[in-house]
Amino acid sequence: EDQVTQSPEALRLQEGESSSLNCSYTVSGLRGLFWYRQDPGKGPEFLFTLYSAGEEKEKERLKATLTKKESFLHITAPKPEDSATYLCAVSDNYGQNFVFGPGTRLSVLP
Amino acid sequence: NAGVMQNPRHLVRRRGQEARLRCSPVKGHSHVYWYRQLPEEGLKFMVYLQKENIIDESGMPKERFSAEFPKEGPSILRIQQVVRGDSAAYFCASSPGGTGANVLTFGAGSRLTVL
């Protein structure tokens, strides 16, 4: 059974203080790993897809990386508007289900 | 180009009533997923449908819950005889399908409150 865990559960940063969020996964044949951002009261918003170990993707202050067992979402010099819950999900080669982790609640203080 | 549309956004029901949640996928998307989210928790998979077919309903409770995605019209998640524990946000997502690792596009969710 595919499993996704995320750490930390919650993270508070000062504006400009860089950090990383972790997503660890167990999957029988990775088809893709996904990062989403979710703001309170809204649906998840797609950020990145990673397909194979060693792959990296960047978007503004965010950079996602992938190894065979985990993914990191690096946030560089965050701003208060980066405050949100960041969700990680995987899909495998045997079905088209997407399994989500519990998320990391990020708060960036001005 | 509208995204995933869910309605109602908020629904209040008394115990024992029925709740019907509707989801119109992105135009051209033939795959629909339903997820449930409790406060401070992640998204829990419920059901995955293609047009007129349920592909995977392993996350859906065996009783009181049903889902459909007809040839015409939106996907419907139906909860019969609601109980307080059904109070949650229900999110619908769609994807184009195919052999690649398709990205899910989510709607804004339907928030069900059971009194």
Interface residues (C-beta under 8 A of the other chain):
Chain A: R31 G32 F34 Y36 G41 K42 G43 P44 E45 F46 T49 Y51 L87 A89 S91 G95 Q96 N97 F98 V99 F100 G101 P102 G103
Chain B: V4 H31 Y33 Y35 E41 G42 L43 K44 F45 Y48 I55 D56 S58 F91 A93 S95 G97 A101 N102 V103 L104 T105 F106 G107 A108 G109
